[in-house]
Amino acid sequence: MKRIAAIIIFLFIATTNSFAVFFIDGFGANVDAGDMENQRGYGVGLGFDLNPDINFLFRTALTSVTENLNDEDETEYEHFTALAGLEYTPRIRFLSNYRISWKTSILAGVSNSDVEIDKMYGESESEMGIACSFWTGLQFALTRYISPFVDFGYHSSFYSDKFKDASIRGYQAAIGIRFYITGGGDYTGDYQ
């Protein structure tokens, strides 16, 4: 997993000089993970534009929740995803007048789910599988280089062993900030 992430990041960095816009996302997320319970966490994303309306996006997120904290049946759930895909950001004149853009992305990659049932005796179950995700949301151009956003979507993870009968899917929401490193948003107006 770490090797795949390192290769993707290396290729990403090596190719960004040829693209006009390069950005980094940071966000907090609330994820309904089905049988893995409702979880909260954080994530980061990296991306660049392929053309004015389509971006390549790589996004990772780590969410977790602990049930029955400090009780003998304390259970900790953790869900990690590393996904890549395309983000579509059409030019909509009405929204652009208010420095708002609408974006939709479809991502696929890997996920890892982990359930720790008994910390004292180290009873846990963990499995890596494939995952896909759909996001849509709005982004506000606070400045040319800083854009807060809110995204809503749906995700699904597929496993073949320990969690093959589990339903690890559900709705998700994220709130965060996109930082444009090169290029910046293609917006008009007198803000900086």
C-alpha positions in Angstrom: 0.0 0.0 0.0 2.7 2.4 0.9 4.7 1.6 -2.2 1.6 2.3 -4.4 1.0 5.6 -2.7 4.7 6.6 -3.1 4.6 5.8 -6.8 1.4 7.8 -7.3 2.8 10.8 -5.5 6.1 10.6 -7.4 4.3 10.5 -10.8 2.0 13.2 -9.6 4.9 15.5 -8.6 6.9 14.6 -11.8 4.0 15.6 -14.1 2.7 18.7 -12.4 5.1 21.2 -14.0 3.3 20.6 -17.4 -0.1 21.6 -15.9 -1.4 25.1 -15.2 -3.2 24.4 -12.0 -2.0 22.3 -9.1 -3.9 22.1 -5.8 -3.9 20.4 -2.3 -7.1 19.7 -0.3 -7.5 19.4 3.4 -10.8 18.3 4.9 -12.7 16.9 7.8 -15.2 14.1 7.0 -18.2 12.4 8.5 -18.7 8.9 6.9 -21.5 6.5 7.3 -19.6 3.2 7.0 -22.6 0.9 7.3 -21.6 -2.1 9.5 -18.5 -0.2 10.5 -20.7 2.5 12.1 -20.8 6.3 11.6 -17.2 7.6 11.7 -15.5 11.0 11.7 -12.0 11.8 10.6 -9.8 13.8 8.2 -8.3 13.6 4.8 -6.1 15.2 2.2 -6.2 15.4 -1.6 -3.9 16.3 -4.4 -4.9 17.3 -7.9 -4.1 19.1 -11.1 -6.1 20.2 -14.1 -6.3 18.1 -17.3 -8.3 20.9 -19.0 -10.3 23.9 -17.7 -13.3 21.6 -16.7 -11.6 18.3 -15.7 -9.1 17.7 -12.9 -7.2 14.6 -11.9 -7.8 14.0 -8.1 -6.1 11.7 -5.6 -7.8 11.7 -2.2 -7.1 9.8 1.1 -9.2 9.7 4.2 -8.9 8.1 7.6 -12.0 7.9 9.8 -12.7 6.1 13.1 -15.1 5.8 16.0 -15.0 4.0 19.4 -18.2 2.5 20.9 -18.6 1.9 24.6 -15.5 3.8 25.5 -13.7 2.5 28.6 -16.1 -0.4 29.0 -15.3 -4.1 28.8 -17.1 -4.4 25.4 -15.3 -1.3 23.9 -15.1 -1.6 20.1 -13.0 0.6 17.8 -13.8 0.9 14.1 -11.4 2.4 11.6 -11.7 3.0 7.8 -9.0 4.2 5.4 -9.4 5.0 1.7 -6.9 6.0 -1.0 -8.8 6.8 -4.2 -8.0 8.5 -7.5 -10.2 9.6 -10.4 -11.6 12.6 -12.2 -13.3 15.7 -11.0 -15.6 17.6 -13.3 -16.0 21.4 -12.6 -18.2 22.9 -15.3 -18.3 26.7 -15.9 -21.8 27.8 -14.7 -22.2 31.6 -15.3 -24.7 32.1 -12.5 -22.5 30.5 -9.9 -19.3 32.2 -11.2 -20.9 35.6 -10.6 -20.8 34.7 -6.8 -17.3 33.1 -7.1 -18.9 29.7 -6.5 -18.2 26.6 -8.5 -19.9 23.2 -8.6 -17.7 20.1 -8.7 -18.4 16.4 -9.1 -15.9 13.5 -8.8 -15.8 9.8 -9.4 -13.0 8.0 -7.6 -11.8 4.4 -7.3 -9.0 2.7 -5.4 -8.3 0.8 -2.2 -9.8 0.8 1.3 -8.8 -0.8 4.6 -11.3 -1.6 7.3 -10.2 -2.5 10.9 -12.3 -3.5 13.9 -10.6 -3.8 17.3 -12.9 -5.7 19.6 -10.8 -6.2 22.7 -7.7 -4.1 23.3 -6.6 -6.0 26.3 -6.3 -9.3 24.4 -5.6 -7.8 21.0 -8.7 -9.2 19.2 -9.1 -7.4 15.9 -10.1 -8.0 12.3 -8.6 -6.1 9.4 -8.9 -6.4 5.6 -7.9 -4.4 2.5 -10.2 -4.3 -0.5 -11.3 -2.1 -3.4 -13.5 1.0 -3.1 -15.3 3.5 -5.2 -16.7 6.9 -4.3 -18.9 9.6 -5.8 -18.7 13.2 -4.5 -20.5 16.4 -5.5 -20.4 19.8 -3.8 -19.7 23.5 -4.0 -16.5 25.5 -3.7 -16.2 29.2 -2.9 -13.2 31.2 -4.2 -12.3 33.2 -1.1 -9.1 34.3 -2.9 -7.4 33.2 -6.1 -5.5 30.6 -4.1 -7.8 29.6 -1.2 -11.2 28.0 -1.8 -13.3 26.5 1.1 -15.6 23.7 -0.1 -18.3 21.3 1.1 -18.8 17.9 -0.5 -21.5 15.2 -0.2 -21.4 11.8 -1.7 -21.6 8.0 -1.4 -19.0 5.3 -1.1 -18.8 1.6 -1.2 -16.0 -0.9 -0.2 -15.8 -4.5 -1.5 -13.9 -7.2 0.4 -13.4 -10.9 -0.3 -12.4 -12.4 3.1 -13.2 -11.4 6.6 -15.7 -8.6 5.7 -17.1 -10.2 2.5 -20.6 -10.3 4.1 -20.4 -6.9 5.7 -22.1 -3.8 4.2 -19.4 -1.1 4.3 -20.9 1.7 2.3 -23.0 4.8 2.9 -23.2 8.5 2.7 -20.4 10.8 3.4 -19.9 14.6 3.9 -16.7 16.7 3.9 -15.9 20.3 4.6 -12.4 21.6 3.8 -10.2 24.1 2.0 -8.5 23.8 -1.4 -5.1 25.5 -1.7 -4.0 26.3 -5.2 -0.2 25.9 -5.4 0.3 26.9 -9.0 -2.1 28.6 -11.4 -4.9 29.4 -9.0 -8.6 29.5 -9.9 -9.6 31.0 -13.2 -11.8 33.7 -11.7 -12.5 37.3 -12.5 -12.8 40.0 -9.9 -10.6 42.3 -7.9 -9.9 39.9 -4.9 -6.5 38.5 -4.2 
